[in-house]
Amino acid sequence: MKICNICHKLSATGQDHIDCIQKRSIELEAEDFKNSIPEKLNLSKNDKDIGVEMRAVLEHLAREKNNSD
């Protein structure tokens, strides 16, 4: 028996829990995706080059925010 390095609970297999390993990998993938969004959108260089779809999403979010206020 060993203690899982991720959740620090007892592991009967002597290794880290499979669920803990999967959860950690999903969290790391989500973090990588979140960090890559500005690079994919490239908003910092020129806002005139934003695609029509992206403008529609941003306008919708702005309207939704104004309606909730």
C-alpha positions in Angstrom: 0.0 0.0 0.0 1.1 3.5 -0.8 -0.2 7.0 -0.5 -1.3 8.7 -3.8 0.9 11.6 -4.6 -2.0 13.6 -6.0 -4.8 13.3 -3.5 -2.6 12.0 -0.6 -5.0 9.2 0.2 -4.2 5.5 0.7 -3.9 3.6 -2.6 -4.3 -0.2 -2.6 -2.5 -0.7 -5.9 0.8 1.0 -4.7 0.5 3.6 -7.4 -1.4 6.9 -7.9 -5.1 6.5 -8.4 -6.1 6.4 -12.1 -8.9 9.0 -11.5 -6.4 11.4 -9.9 -4.0 11.0 -12.9 -6.8 11.6 -15.4 -8.1 14.6 -13.4 -4.6 16.2 -13.3 -4.0 15.7 -17.0 -7.4 17.3 -17.8 -6.6 20.2 -15.6 -3.2 20.7 -17.3 -4.8 20.5 -20.8 -7.4 23.1 -19.7 -4.7 25.4 -18.4 -2.7 25.1 -21.7 -5.8 25.8 -23.7 -6.7 28.8 -21.6 -3.2 30.2 -22.0 -3.3 29.7 -25.8 -6.6 31.5 -26.4 -5.1 35.0 -26.8 -2.5 33.6 -29.2 -5.2 32.0 -31.3 -7.4 35.1 -31.4 -4.4 37.5 -31.9 -6.5 40.3 -30.4 -3.6 42.3 -29.1 -2.2 43.2 -32.6 -5.2 44.6 -34.5 -8.9 44.5 -33.5 -9.9 45.3 -37.1 -8.8 41.8 -38.3 -11.2 40.0 -35.9 -13.5 37.6 -37.9 -17.2 38.3 -38.3 -18.0 35.4 -36.0 -15.8 36.7 -33.2 -17.3 40.2 -33.5 -20.7 38.7 -33.2 -19.8 36.7 -30.1 -18.2 39.8 -28.4 -21.2 42.0 -29.3 -23.6 39.3 -27.9 -21.6 39.1 -24.6 -21.6 42.9 -24.3 -25.4 43.0 -24.8 -25.9 40.2 -22.4 -23.8 42.0 -19.8 -25.8 45.3 -20.3 -29.1 43.4 -20.0 -28.0 41.8 -16.7 -27.1 45.2 -15.2 
